[in-house]
Amino acid sequence: MSIDTDSPSLVTPLNALHRELGAKMVPFAGYDMPVQYPLGVLKEHLHTREKAGLFDVSHMGQVILRGGDPVAALEKLVPGDLRALKQGRIRYSFFTNDQAGILDDLMIANMGDHLFLVVNAACKVPDIAHLKAGLPGVEVEYLGDDRGLLALQGPVAATVLARFVPEVATMPFMSLITASLKSIPVTIARSGYTGEDGYEIGIDPDRTEDVARLLLAEPEVAAIGLGARDSLRLEAGLCLYGHDIDTTTTPVEGGLTWAISKRRREEGGYPGDAIVRRQLAEGASRYRVGIQPEGRAPAREHTEIQDAAGQTVGEVTSGGFGPSANAPVAMGYVTAANAAVGTPVSLIVRGKALPAKVAALPFVPQRYYRG
């Protein structure tokens, strides 16, 4: 996770609540956001793994596509199989360019009469422009910079949310419903980016704080900042756009081909499809891998990775201490010859070569709801 150096110009509907709760606020993707609360990043991380954490993710972009044939149109921009996406279900995908580089990753939900998209905060302005340019005949509706989005994550998230909306208990993973929470209209997706079971709740700006206060009043729930969100997703082996994936990485290199169905692999029809098809057949020159340092010193982003002969073979893209793994954890790209799990490598930290090995992802088990 990187923090902006420029002053933020936008705030979420929970800005006053974050300050009331004693959050340390930082600029992030143009917003004033909480990086941590008095509990601290380590305890916030562990609380989410053990109970339930509430995250403000209202900086994300929420978009509706309607009119025309949005499924066929959007399949020209992403490699996801949207034709097979059933109503009420969600699919992870990504925008690609003509070189098969990733412009952004996003969630796409089929809501029957429209598609609902959630895109990354830092990319939402170019993403919306990309959608408008690439989807003639389809209405692209951005729900605004202040639309609320809360993530309730952790092993007791379902228990907590079901006290207010009983039907969420049996929602499938990667599904979305519209519901009423204490008479407040919401959308609820069973998804998240921590590796835990959980939900993402969309709310009108003027009711977002009401929902947040209701959830925070439950004894199992604590407010969690961006710092713990980053360490949670890193342990879960999940990519952060702009770090682990970007326009220089392809879905094959990034280990994201699970999100491209057999039909889309064969038919193509999205930007960069020939490059993806060739890399699937012949292999890529590098791959995203987990990196496990042997000591206790974490390897940060941009740390050089060398092979046993001292040759540079890659770079760390995300790294830090994993509180649940109780060890430093990292992800990065290495050459194909060094991508096998268990391959010994060295991390060059402050001029010293520290021993590490290529590790399987995720670093902790993903615990999504499987019904």
C-alpha positions as CSV (number, residue, x, y, z in Angstrom):
1,M,0.0,0.0,0.0
2,S,1.3,3.4,-0.9
3,I,0.2,6.7,0.6
4,D,-0.4,9.8,-1.6
5,T,1.8,12.8,-0.9
6,D,-0.7,15.2,-2.4
7,S,-3.5,16.7,-0.2
8,P,-6.7,14.8,-0.5
9,S,-9.7,16.6,-2.0
10,L,-12.4,14.0,-1.3
11,V,-13.9,12.6,1.9
12,T,-16.1,9.5,2.4
13,P,-19.4,9.7,4.3
14,L,-17.6,8.3,7.4
15,N,-14.9,11.0,7.6
16,A,-16.3,12.6,10.8
17,L,-16.8,9.1,12.4
18,H,-13.2,8.1,11.7
19,R,-12.0,11.2,13.5
20,E,-14.4,10.6,16.4
21,L,-12.9,7.1,16.7
22,G,-9.4,8.4,16.8
23,A,-8.2,7.3,13.4
24,K,-4.9,8.4,12.0
25,M,-5.9,9.9,8.6
26,V,-3.8,9.8,5.5
27,P,-4.3,10.8,1.8
28,F,-5.1,7.8,-0.3
29,A,-6.3,7.8,-3.9
30,G,-7.5,11.4,-3.6
31,Y,-9.4,10.7,-0.4
32,D,-8.8,11.4,3.3
33,M,-8.7,7.8,4.7
34,P,-8.1,6.1,8.0
35,V,-4.8,4.1,7.9
36,Q,-5.3,2.9,11.5
37,Y,-7.2,3.4,14.7
38,P,-6.0,3.4,18.3
39,L,-6.1,-0.4,18.4
40,G,-3.1,-0.4,15.9
41,V,-2.5,-2.2,12.7
42,L,-1.3,-5.5,14.3
43,K,-4.3,-5.9,16.6
44,E,-6.7,-4.7,13.9
45,H,-5.4,-7.4,11.6
46,L,-5.7,-10.1,14.2
47,H,-9.2,-8.9,15.2
48,T,-10.4,-9.3,11.6
49,R,-9.0,-12.8,11.4
50,E,-10.6,-13.8,14.8
51,K,-13.9,-11.8,14.9
52,A,-15.1,-9.1,12.5
53,G,-13.6,-5.9,11.1
54,L,-15.5,-3.0,9.5
55,F,-13.6,-1.2,6.7
56,D,-14.6,2.0,5.0
57,V,-14.1,1.3,1.3
58,S,-16.3,4.1,0.0
59,H,-13.4,5.5,-2.0
60,M,-14.0,2.6,-4.5
61,G,-15.9,3.4,-7.7
62,Q,-19.4,2.1,-8.0
63,V,-20.8,2.0,-11.6
64,I,-24.0,0.8,-13.2
65,L,-24.2,-0.3,-16.9
66,R,-27.7,-0.4,-18.4
67,G,-29.4,-0.3,-21.8
68,G,-28.2,-1.9,-25.1
69,D,-26.4,-5.2,-24.4
70,P,-24.0,-4.5,-21.6
71,V,-22.9,-8.1,-21.3
72,A,-21.7,-8.4,-24.9
73,A,-20.3,-4.9,-24.9
74,L,-18.3,-5.3,-21.7
75,E,-16.9,-8.7,-22.9
76,K,-15.0,-6.6,-25.5
77,L,-13.1,-4.9,-22.7
78,V,-12.6,-7.7,-20.2
79,P,-11.7,-11.4,-20.5
80,G,-14.3,-12.5,-18.0
81,D,-17.1,-14.8,-19.0
82,L,-20.0,-12.5,-18.4
83,R,-22.4,-14.5,-20.7
84,A,-22.3,-17.3,-18.1
85,L,-22.8,-14.9,-15.1
86,K,-26.1,-15.7,-13.6
87,Q,-28.4,-13.0,-12.1
88,G,-27.4,-12.1,-8.6
89,R,-23.8,-13.4,-9.0
90,I,-20.5,-11.6,-9.1
91,R,-17.3,-12.2,-11.2
92,Y,-13.8,-10.9,-10.7
93,S,-12.2,-9.6,-13.9
94,F,-9.9,-6.9,-15.3
95,F,-9.6,-4.4,-18.1
96,T,-6.8,-5.2,-20.5
97,N,-5.0,-3.1,-23.1
98,D,-3.8,-4.2,-26.6
99,Q,-0.5,-5.6,-25.0
100,A,-2.6,-7.6,-22.5
101,G,-1.5,-5.3,-19.7
102,I,-4.0,-4.8,-16.9
103,L,-5.6,-1.4,-16.8
104,D,-7.5,-2.2,-13.6
105,D,-9.2,-5.2,-11.8
106,L,-12.8,-5.0,-10.9
107,M,-15.9,-6.8,-9.7
108,I,-18.9,-7.3,-12.0
109,A,-22.3,-8.3,-10.8
110,N,-25.4,-9.3,-12.9
111,M,-28.4,-7.5,-11.4
112,G,-30.8,-8.7,-14.1
113,D,-31.7,-5.4,-15.8
114,H,-28.2,-4.0,-15.4
115,L,-24.6,-4.8,-14.5
116,F,-23.1,-3.4,-11.3
117,L,-19.3,-2.7,-11.2
118,V,-16.9,-1.9,-8.5
119,V,-13.6,-0.5,-9.6
120,N,-10.4,0.7,-7.8
121,A,-10.4,4.1,-6.3
122,A,-7.2,5.3,-8.0
123,C,-8.4,4.1,-11.4
124,K,-12.0,5.1,-11.4
125,V,-11.7,8.3,-13.4
126,P,-9.9,6.6,-16.3
127,D,-12.0,3.4,-15.9
128,I,-15.2,5.4,-16.4
129,A,-13.8,7.2,-19.4
130,H,-12.7,3.8,-20.8
131,L,-16.2,2.4,-20.3
132,K,-17.9,5.3,-21.9
133,A,-15.5,5.2,-24.9
134,G,-15.7,1.4,-25.2
135,L,-19.5,0.8,-24.7
136,P,-21.4,2.7,-27.3
137,G,-25.1,2.3,-26.8
138,V,-24.7,1.4,-23.1
139,E,-25.5,3.9,-20.4
140,V,-22.6,4.3,-17.9
141,E,-23.8,5.6,-14.6
142,Y,-21.2,6.5,-11.9
143,L,-22.9,6.5,-8.5
144,G,-20.7,9.4,-7.2
145,D,-17.7,10.1,-5.2
146,D,-19.6,9.9,-1.9
147,R,-21.6,6.7,-2.3
148,G,-21.0,4.6,0.8
149,L,-19.3,1.1,0.7
150,L,-18.5,-0.8,3.9
151,A,-16.7,-4.1,4.1
152,L,-17.6,-6.3,7.1
153,Q,-15.0,-9.1,7.1
154,G,-14.1,-12.0,9.4
155,P,-15.3,-15.4,10.7
156,V,-18.2,-13.9,12.6
157,A,-19.2,-11.4,9.9
158,A,-22.1,-13.5,8.9
159,T,-23.4,-13.9,12.5
160,V,-23.3,-10.1,13.0
161,L,-24.9,-9.1,9.7
162,A,-27.6,-11.8,10.0
163,R,-28.9,-10.0,13.1
164,F,-30.0,-7.2,10.9
165,V,-30.6,-9.0,7.5
166,P,-31.2,-12.8,8.2
167,E,-31.0,-13.8,4.6
168,V,-27.3,-13.0,4.4
169,A,-26.4,-16.1,6.4
170,T,-27.0,-18.4,3.4
171,M,-25.9,-16.1,0.6
172,P,-23.4,-17.9,-1.7
173,F,-19.9,-16.5,-2.0
174,M,-19.7,-14.0,-4.8
175,S,-23.4,-13.2,-4.8
176,L,-25.2,-9.9,-4.4
177,I,-28.7,-8.9,-3.1
178,T,-30.7,-5.8,-2.5
179,A,-32.0,-5.6,1.1
180,S,-33.2,-3.4,3.9
181,L,-31.0,-3.0,7.0
182,K,-33.1,-1.3,9.8
183,S,-35.3,0.2,7.0
184,I,-32.2,1.5,5.2
185,P,-31.9,0.3,1.5
186,V,-28.6,-1.5,0.9
187,T,-26.9,-3.7,-1.6
188,I,-25.0,-6.6,0.0
189,A,-22.3,-8.7,-1.7
190,R,-20.8,-11.7,-0.1
191,S,-17.2,-10.8,-1.0
192,G,-14.2,-9.0,0.2
193,Y,-10.4,-8.7,0.0
194,T,-9.1,-10.1,3.2
195,G,-9.3,-13.8,2.6
196,E,-12.0,-14.1,5.2
197,D,-15.8,-14.6,4.8
198,G,-17.5,-11.3,4.7
199,Y,-19.7,-8.8,2.9
200,E,-19.5,-5.5,1.1
201,I,-22.4,-3.2,1.8
202,G,-23.4,-0.4,-0.6
203,I,-25.4,2.5,1.0
204,D,-26.6,6.0,0.1
205,P,-24.3,8.7,1.4
206,D,-26.7,10.1,3.9
207,R,-27.3,6.7,5.6
208,T,-23.7,5.3,5.5
209,E,-22.8,6.5,9.0
210,D,-26.0,5.1,10.4
211,V,-25.2,1.6,9.1
212,A,-21.6,1.9,10.3
213,R,-22.7,2.8,13.8
214,L,-25.2,0.0,14.0
215,L,-22.4,-2.5,13.0
216,L,-19.8,-1.0,15.3
217,A,-22.2,-1.3,18.2
218,E,-22.0,-5.1,17.9
219,P,-19.5,-6.5,20.4
220,E,-17.5,-8.5,17.9
221,V,-16.9,-5.6,15.4
222,A,-14.0,-3.2,15.4
223,A,-13.1,-0.4,13.0
224,I,-10.2,-1.4,10.8
225,G,-7.9,0.9,8.7
226,L,-6.1,0.7,5.4
227,G,-2.9,-0.6,7.1
228,A,-4.5,-3.9,8.3
229,R,-6.5,-4.1,5.0
230,D,-3.1,-4.3,3.2
231,S,-1.5,-6.9,5.4
232,L,-4.7,-9.0,5.3
233,R,-4.9,-9.1,1.5
234,L,-1.1,-9.7,1.3
235,E,-1.3,-12.8,3.5
236,A,-4.3,-14.0,1.4
237,G,-2.2,-13.7,-1.8
238,L,-4.5,-11.1,-3.3
239,C,-3.1,-8.5,-5.8
240,L,-3.2,-4.7,-5.1
241,Y,-3.6,-2.8,-8.4
242,G,-0.7,-0.5,-9.1
243,H,1.7,-2.7,-7.2
244,D,1.2,-6.5,-8.0
245,I,-0.6,-5.9,-11.3
246,D,-0.5,-3.0,-13.7
247,T,-0.2,-2.2,-17.4
248,T,3.2,-3.9,-17.5
249,T,1.8,-7.3,-16.2
250,T,-0.4,-9.7,-18.1
251,P,-3.1,-12.0,-16.5
252,V,-0.8,-15.0,-17.2
253,E,2.2,-13.4,-15.6
254,G,0.1,-12.3,-12.7
255,G,-1.4,-15.7,-12.0
256,L,-4.9,-14.6,-12.8
257,T,-5.8,-17.0,-15.6
258,W,-8.4,-18.7,-13.3
259,A,-10.5,-15.7,-14.1
260,I,-10.6,-16.4,-17.8
261,S,-13.0,-19.2,-18.8
262,K,-12.4,-21.9,-21.5
263,R,-14.7,-20.0,-23.9
264,R,-12.9,-16.7,-23.5
265,R,-9.5,-18.4,-23.9
266,E,-10.6,-20.0,-27.1
267,E,-12.8,-17.2,-28.6
268,G,-10.8,-14.2,-27.3
269,G,-12.5,-10.9,-28.3
270,Y,-10.9,-8.7,-25.7
271,P,-7.8,-6.4,-25.9
272,G,-4.6,-8.4,-25.9
273,D,-6.3,-11.8,-26.4
274,A,-3.6,-13.1,-28.8
275,I,-0.8,-12.4,-26.3
276,V,-2.7,-14.1,-23.5
277,R,-3.4,-17.1,-25.8
278,R,0.3,-17.3,-26.7
279,Q,1.5,-17.1,-23.1
280,L,-1.0,-19.8,-22.1
281,A,0.4,-22.1,-24.8
282,E,4.1,-21.3,-24.5
283,G,4.4,-19.9,-21.0
284,A,5.4,-16.4,-19.8
285,S,8.9,-15.1,-19.1
286,R,8.1,-14.3,-15.5
287,Y,5.4,-15.0,-12.9
288,R,4.0,-13.5,-9.8
289,V,5.0,-15.7,-6.8
290,G,5.0,-15.7,-3.0
291,I,8.3,-14.9,-1.3
292,Q,9.0,-16.1,2.2
293,P,12.1,-14.4,3.8
294,E,13.9,-16.8,6.2
295,G,14.6,-14.2,8.9
296,R,12.3,-11.7,10.6
297,A,13.1,-8.7,8.4
298,P,10.4,-7.8,6.0
299,A,11.1,-7.2,2.3
300,R,9.4,-4.1,1.0
301,E,8.1,-3.2,-2.4
302,H,10.9,-2.8,-5.1
303,T,13.3,-5.0,-3.2
304,E,15.6,-6.7,-5.7
305,I,15.4,-10.5,-6.0
306,Q,18.5,-12.5,-7.0
307,D,19.0,-16.2,-7.8
308,A,21.6,-18.5,-6.2
309,A,24.3,-17.1,-8.7
310,G,23.7,-13.5,-7.7
311,Q,21.8,-12.6,-10.9
312,T,18.8,-10.3,-10.6
313,V,15.7,-12.3,-11.4
314,G,12.9,-10.1,-10.2
315,E,11.5,-7.6,-7.8
316,V,9.2,-7.6,-4.8
317,T,5.9,-5.8,-5.5
318,S,4.2,-6.1,-2.0
319,G,5.9,-7.0,1.3
320,G,5.6,-6.6,5.0
321,F,5.0,-8.5,8.2
322,G,2.2,-11.0,8.2
323,P,0.6,-10.9,11.7
324,S,-1.4,-14.2,11.2
325,A,1.5,-15.9,9.5
326,N,3.8,-14.5,12.3
327,A,6.5,-14.0,9.7
328,P,7.5,-11.6,7.0
329,V,5.6,-12.2,3.7
330,A,5.9,-10.8,0.2
331,M,4.9,-11.2,-3.4
332,G,6.8,-10.3,-6.5
333,Y,7.8,-11.3,-10.0
334,V,10.6,-13.7,-10.8
335,T,11.8,-15.3,-14.0
336,A,10.0,-18.5,-15.1
337,A,13.1,-20.5,-14.2
338,N,12.9,-19.4,-10.6
339,A,9.2,-19.5,-10.1
340,A,8.8,-23.0,-8.7
341,V,7.8,-23.2,-5.0
342,G,10.8,-23.8,-2.8
343,T,13.3,-22.2,-5.1
344,P,16.0,-20.4,-3.0
345,V,16.5,-16.7,-3.7
346,S,18.1,-13.7,-2.1
347,L,16.5,-10.4,-1.2
348,I,18.8,-7.4,-1.4
349,V,17.9,-5.3,1.6
350,R,20.1,-2.2,2.4
351,G,22.9,-3.8,0.3
352,K,22.7,-7.2,2.1
353,A,21.6,-10.4,0.5
354,L,19.0,-12.0,2.8
355,P,18.0,-15.6,2.2
356,A,14.4,-16.4,1.1
357,K,12.5,-18.9,-0.9
358,V,9.6,-18.9,-3.4
359,A,6.5,-19.8,-1.4
360,A,3.0,-21.0,-2.3
361,L,0.2,-18.5,-2.1
362,P,-1.8,-17.8,0.0
363,F,0.3,-17.5,3.2
364,V,-2.8,-18.2,5.3
365,P,-5.8,-20.3,4.3
366,Q,-8.6,-18.4,2.5
367,R,-11.8,-18.9,4.4
368,Y,-14.5,-17.8,2.0
369,Y,-18.1,-19.2,2.6
370,R,-18.7,-22.3,0.5
371,G,-22.2,-23.2,1.8
